Amino acid sequence: MDRFLALAEPNRRRIIEIIAAEGEIAASDISDQFKISAPAVSQHLKVLREADLVRVEKRAQQRIYSLNPQGVDEMWEWLSRMRKFWNERFDALDVLLLEEHNKPKGEKQ
């Protein structure tokens, strides 16, 4: 599953925030923080697992969730490339606007 698509849903973003804040957390403890049903939270966790954003470890009867650093890092790298791309475009626009602003009035188009 596409990671950005997985994070498009607000409950899943909140789950990621909870896991990030806790480091490791049981599925039941995640579920306790929502007004939606435990099965609904479970489905959201499944989507996040399939998107490779979280990891799950079974400990006795509990499922313990943590962030998958690799999945998060890949998103961060993509976002960094996009930020660089747009910063370069905006810098070029700034230069063009400054040049246009500094032209004598007769030269402006």
N, C-alpha and C positions, 0 to 999 in steps of 0.2 A: 504494500500500500504506500502511496505517496505520503511523505511525512508532512508536507504542508497541508494536504487534504485532511490528514488525521488531526492536525491542530486547528483546523477551521472551526471545529465544534467547541463552544465555550466550556463545557464540562470537562472535555479532555485537556484543554489548556490549564484548567484549574487543577486537575489531577497531576499534571506535570509540575505545577508550582508546589503542590503539596509534597510530592516525592522529592523534588529538589530541596525543599526546606528541611525535610526529615533525613535525607540520605538513604535510609531504608525504612520501609513501612509496610505493615501487613495490609492485605486487601480489605479486611474488615475495618481497620482503622481509617482507611481511605473512605470506605462506604459510609462510615459514621459521620463524615463531614458533609454529606449531601442529603438533600431532601428527596432525591430520586431513589428508586428501589435498588437493593443490592444487586439483583440480576442486571439492571441497567448499568450500574457502575462496572460490573464484571464485563459487560459487552464493550464499554469504553476502554477498559484495560486491555481487552483482547485486540482492539484496533490499534492501540498504542504499541502493543507487543509486535503485531504484524508490521507496523511501520518502523520497527526496530528502534523505537525511542525509549522503551523501558525494557528491563530485564526482570525475570521472575525466578525466584529460588524457592523450592518447596522445603519447608522446615516443619517437620511433624505434620500437623493438620493445617498449618498456615502457608499462605503464599506471600512471600516477601518481595516487594517491588523496589527497584532502584532505577535510576536513569542509566541509559546506555550512552556513555560518553562518545562513542564512535558515531552513533546516529545523530547526536546533538552537534558534534563537531562538523559533520558533513553539511548540516544545515547552515551552521555558522560560516563555513567556508563559502558556500553559495551566496549567502547574504553579504559577505565581505566583498566578493567579486562584483555583486550588483551595486554595492555602495561605491566601490572604486569607479565603476563604469559611469554612474550618474554624477559623481563628484567631478570627474574629468569633463563630462558634458557641461555641467554648470559652470566650471572654471572657464571653459571656452566661451560660454555665453557671457560671462562676466567681462572677459577681455573684449569681446565684440561690442558689448554695450558701452564699455568705457571708451573704446576707440570712437564709437559713434557719438557719444556725448562730448568728446573733446574736439571733434571736427568743427571748423569754423561754420557758421550758419549757412553760408552759401553752398557748402559741400555736402550737407546732410541730404539724404534721400528720403 
